[in-house]
Amino acid sequence: MASGFGYSGGRSRCHPFWQEFHKCYALADKPEDCVLQRDDYLECLHHSKEILRTKTIQDEAHKQKEKRAKEAAASKKKADSAAASNVPRLNVVEDKAKATA
């Protein structure tokens, strides 16, 4: 641990986590008893779990966006197929070209 002072001269943001870890480590019979405090301190320093969670959320959002785009393309293809069907040729619905002529 550094001096405990942050960039602006006050306490660093992770100093309380360090104090909890240090207190646990000093009083523990085995170092393994302080794994949770160590993990909290390291998360405060490096934000590794937060970064992983953010990446997971962004990946899922990207997957859903691609899925919506595929569904929209399939829907457009289906609509275009229906528009190009034989219905206008059967004079049930007029063609746009004939309607404007």
Backbone as CSV, one residue per row, in Angstrom:
resi,resn,N_x,N_y,N_z,CA_x,CA_y,CA_z,C_x,C_y,C_z
1,MET,0.853,-1.174,0.000,0.000,0.000,0.000,0.891,1.227,0.000
2,ALA,0.456,2.220,-0.720,1.182,3.472,-0.752,0.913,4.222,0.549
3,SER,1.125,5.495,0.546,1.008,6.288,1.758,-0.428,6.411,2.252
4,GLY,-1.412,6.112,1.406,-2.804,6.295,1.800,-3.344,7.630,1.361
5,PHE,-2.504,8.442,0.737,-2.942,9.750,0.264,-3.238,9.677,-1.224
6,GLY,-4.317,10.332,-1.631,-4.702,10.362,-3.031,-3.960,11.451,-3.784
7,TYR,-4.336,11.633,-5.015,-3.683,12.641,-5.862,-3.896,14.050,-5.358
8,SER,-5.058,14.296,-4.787,-5.367,15.650,-4.336,-4.929,15.889,-2.891
9,GLY,-4.257,14.930,-2.274,-3.737,15.128,-0.937,-4.580,14.498,0.156
10,GLY,-5.831,14.179,-0.137,-6.691,13.535,0.850,-6.464,12.038,0.871
11,ARG,-7.360,11.337,1.550,-7.263,9.883,1.573,-7.554,9.326,0.188
12,SER,-6.866,8.259,-0.145,-7.121,7.638,-1.448,-8.469,6.938,-1.411
13,ARG,-9.038,6.691,-2.560,-10.377,6.105,-2.612,-10.396,4.674,-2.084
14,CYS,-9.283,3.982,-2.153,-9.226,2.576,-1.734,-8.651,2.396,-0.345
15,HIS,-8.316,3.470,0.328,-7.699,3.361,1.646,-8.595,2.644,2.662
16,PRO,-9.908,2.888,2.692,-10.749,2.135,3.644,-10.723,0.621,3.381
17,PHE,-10.674,0.227,2.122,-10.588,-1.197,1.796,-9.241,-1.772,2.263
18,TRP,-8.173,-0.977,2.077,-6.870,-1.416,2.538,-6.857,-1.589,4.062
19,GLN,-7.469,-0.654,4.777,-7.500,-0.751,6.230,-8.232,-2.010,6.690
20,GLU,-9.364,-2.307,6.045,-10.108,-3.515,6.398,-9.277,-4.769,6.113
21,PHE,-8.627,-4.800,4.978,-7.790,-5.946,4.628,-6.621,-6.076,5.601
22,HIS,-5.979,-4.977,5.909,-4.834,-4.995,6.806,-5.252,-5.458,8.206
23,LYS,-6.377,-4.957,8.688,-6.876,-5.344,10.008,-7.185,-6.843,10.045
24,CYS,-7.847,-7.338,9.013,-8.175,-8.763,8.937,-6.905,-9.606,8.897
25,TYR,-5.967,-9.190,8.087,-4.729,-9.950,7.926,-3.939,-10.003,9.230
26,ALA,-3.959,-8.895,9.967,-3.218,-8.841,11.228,-3.845,-9.756,12.278
27,LEU,-5.173,-9.887,12.257,-5.869,-10.671,13.269,-6.142,-12.112,12.858
28,ALA,-5.949,-12.450,11.600,-6.312,-13.773,11.097,-5.275,-14.825,11.474
29,ASP,-5.782,-16.041,11.657,-4.885,-17.165,11.898,-4.253,-17.646,10.593
30,LYS,-5.045,-17.604,9.536,-4.571,-18.027,8.213,-4.831,-16.895,7.222
31,PRO,-3.928,-16.666,6.281,-4.150,-15.610,5.275,-5.397,-15.862,4.426
32,GLU,-5.807,-17.134,4.295,-6.982,-17.446,3.480,-8.272,-16.877,4.080
33,ASP,-8.234,-16.510,5.361,-9.427,-15.947,6.000,-9.765,-14.560,5.472
34,CYS,-8.839,-13.915,4.810,-9.030,-12.530,4.371,-9.186,-12.402,2.856
35,VAL,-9.616,-13.454,2.218,-9.740,-13.436,0.764,-10.776,-12.398,0.312
36,LEU,-11.895,-12.303,0.995,-12.940,-11.355,0.591,-12.476,-9.908,0.713
37,GLN,-11.783,-9.588,1.802,-11.274,-8.230,1.967,-10.218,-7.913,0.914
38,ARG,-9.368,-8.899,0.599,-8.355,-8.704,-0.435,-9.021,-8.459,-1.791
39,ASP,-10.043,-9.256,-2.089,-10.742,-9.087,-3.367,-11.404,-7.711,-3.463
40,ASP,-11.992,-7.252,-2.361,-12.601,-5.916,-2.359,-11.549,-4.842,-2.616
41,TYR,-10.406,-4.971,-1.968,-9.339,-3.996,-2.151,-8.822,-4.007,-3.590
42,LEU,-8.581,-5.190,-4.140,-8.085,-5.278,-5.518,-9.117,-4.783,-6.519
43,GLU,-10.406,-5.033,-6.249,-11.456,-4.514,-7.136,-11.470,-2.992,-7.110
44,CYS,-11.279,-2.429,-5.933,-11.231,-0.966,-5.831,-10.055,-0.408,-6.629
45,LEU,-8.930,-1.092,-6.590,-7.751,-0.610,-7.311,-7.881,-0.763,-8.821
46,HIS,-8.349,-1.933,-9.275,-8.266,-2.262,-10.700,-9.600,-2.312,-11.438
47,HIS,-10.707,-2.402,-10.730,-12.054,-2.457,-11.329,-12.210,-3.609,-12.322
48,SER,-11.547,-4.722,-12.087,-11.587,-5.830,-13.042,-12.976,-6.452,-13.158
49,LYS,-13.689,-6.627,-12.051,-15.038,-7.202,-12.113,-16.007,-6.228,-12.780
50,GLU,-15.844,-4.948,-12.490,-16.698,-3.926,-13.098,-16.488,-3.878,-14.610
51,ILE,-15.248,-3.960,-15.033,-14.932,-3.936,-16.467,-15.507,-5.163,-17.157
52,LEU,-15.376,-6.332,-16.522,-15.914,-7.563,-17.088,-17.430,-7.485,-17.213
53,ARG,-18.089,-6.966,-16.184,-19.551,-6.838,-16.220,-19.987,-5.869,-17.324
54,THR,-19.301,-4.759,-17.446,-19.627,-3.778,-18.491,-19.443,-4.389,-19.877
55,LYS,-18.366,-5.139,-20.064,-18.130,-5.781,-21.359,-19.225,-6.803,-21.666
56,THR,-19.644,-7.564,-20.658,-20.706,-8.550,-20.846,-22.006,-7.859,-21.257
57,ILE,-22.330,-6.771,-20.607,-23.550,-6.025,-20.934,-23.467,-5.465,-22.351
58,GLN,-22.324,-4.913,-22.721,-22.164,-4.363,-24.067,-22.247,-5.455,-25.126
59,ASP,-21.666,-6.621,-24.857,-21.742,-7.733,-25.804,-23.189,-8.184,-26.001
60,GLU,-23.940,-8.275,-24.909,-25.343,-8.689,-25.007,-26.163,-7.653,-25.772
61,ALA,-25.915,-6.371,-25.526,-26.613,-5.324,-26.261,-26.293,-5.409,-27.750
62,HIS,-25.040,-5.692,-28.081,-24.638,-5.825,-29.483,-25.337,-7.022,-30.135
63,LYS,-25.422,-8.147,-29.412,-26.101,-9.333,-29.938,-27.577,-9.042,-30.198
64,GLN,-28.222,-8.347,-29.254,-29.640,-8.030,-29.428,-29.854,-7.071,-30.592
65,LYS,-28.929,-6.123,-30.777,-29.038,-5.193,-31.906,-28.924,-5.941,-33.232
66,GLU,-27.970,-6.881,-33.305,-27.816,-7.685,-34.526,-29.057,-8.543,-34.775
67,LYS,-29.615,-9.099,-33.719,-30.813,-9.928,-33.847,-31.982,-9.098,-34.381
68,ARG,-32.156,-7.880,-33.835,-33.231,-7.006,-34.330,-33.010,-6.630,-35.790
69,ALA,-31.751,-6.403,-36.182,-31.442,-6.056,-37.569,-31.760,-7.224,-38.497
70,LYS,-31.440,-8.452,-38.075,-31.757,-9.629,-38.885,-33.264,-9.813,-39.013
71,GLU,-33.978,-9.623,-37.908,-35.436,-9.753,-37.947,-36.057,-8.699,-38.860
72,ALA,-35.524,-7.477,-38.815,-36.030,-6.411,-39.674,-35.749,-6.725,-41.141
73,ALA,-34.567,-7.270,-41.421,-34.232,-7.623,-42.804,-35.129,-8.754,-43.301
74,ALA,-35.399,-9.740,-42.439,-36.289,-10.838,-42.831,-37.704,-10.334,-43.053
75,SER,-38.150,-9.423,-42.219,-39.487,-8.851,-42.372,-39.587,-8.044,-43.667
76,LYS,-38.534,-7.263,-43.979,-38.528,-6.469,-45.211,-38.523,-7.389,-46.431
77,LYS,-37.742,-8.470,-46.345,-37.685,-9.418,-47.453,-39.055,-10.057,-47.677
78,LYS,-39.715,-10.397,-46.583,-41.045,-10.995,-46.680,-42.042,-10.001,-47.277
79,ALA,-41.950,-8.746,-46.867,-42.845,-7.722,-47.398,-42.581,-7.476,-48.883
80,ASP,-41.307,-7.438,-49.261,-40.962,-7.247,-50.676,-41.439,-8.428,-51.517
81,SER,-41.327,-9.622,-50.970,-41.789,-10.811,-51.670,-43.299,-10.770,-51.880
82,ALA,-44.012,-10.316,-50.845,-45.462,-10.213,-50.954,-45.855,-9.138,-51.961
83,ALA,-45.094,-8.064,-52.023,-45.402,-6.983,-52.962,-45.131,-7.420,-54.407
84,ALA,-44.175,-8.307,-54.584,-43.835,-8.747,-55.931,-44.601,-10.016,-56.328
85,SER,-45.594,-10.374,-55.592,-46.326,-11.608,-55.885,-47.262,-11.415,-57.087
86,ASN,-48.076,-12.384,-57.372,-48.979,-12.352,-58.512,-50.230,-11.519,-58.276
87,VAL,-50.440,-11.004,-57.089,-51.670,-10.250,-56.801,-51.837,-9.065,-57.748
88,PRO,-50.808,-8.225,-58.008,-51.021,-7.123,-58.957,-51.308,-7.621,-60.374
89,ARG,-50.761,-8.747,-60.753,-50.962,-9.267,-62.100,-52.378,-9.816,-62.285
90,LEU,-53.035,-10.141,-61.232,-54.390,-10.661,-61.302,-55.437,-9.540,-61.288
91,ASN,-54.957,-8.291,-61.340,-55.811,-7.103,-61.318,-56.637,-7.004,-60.035
92,VAL,-56.172,-7.634,-58.969,-56.831,-7.479,-57.680,-56.380,-6.164,-57.067
93,VAL,-55.097,-5.874,-57.222,-54.523,-4.629,-56.753,-53.791,-4.019,-57.941
94,GLU,-53.983,-2.734,-58.182,-53.352,-2.110,-59.323,-51.863,-1.891,-59.085
95,ASP,-51.109,-2.033,-60.157,-49.678,-1.717,-60.087,-49.501,-0.224,-59.929
96,LYS,-48.421,0.194,-59.303,-48.145,1.615,-59.142,-47.896,2.243,-60.506
97,ALA,-47.266,1.514,-61.413,-46.963,2.054,-62.736,-48.249,2.306,-63.504
98,LYS,-49.225,1.403,-63.410,-50.489,1.591,-64.103,-51.319,2.676,-63.454
99,ALA,-51.204,2.785,-62.129,-52.000,3.771,-61.399,-51.540,5.189,-61.727
100,THR,-50.268,5.374,-61.993,-49.752,6.708,-62.300,-49.895,7.044,-63.769
101,ALA,-50.116,6.057,-64.611,-50.199,6.295,-66.061,-51.505,6.912,-66.469
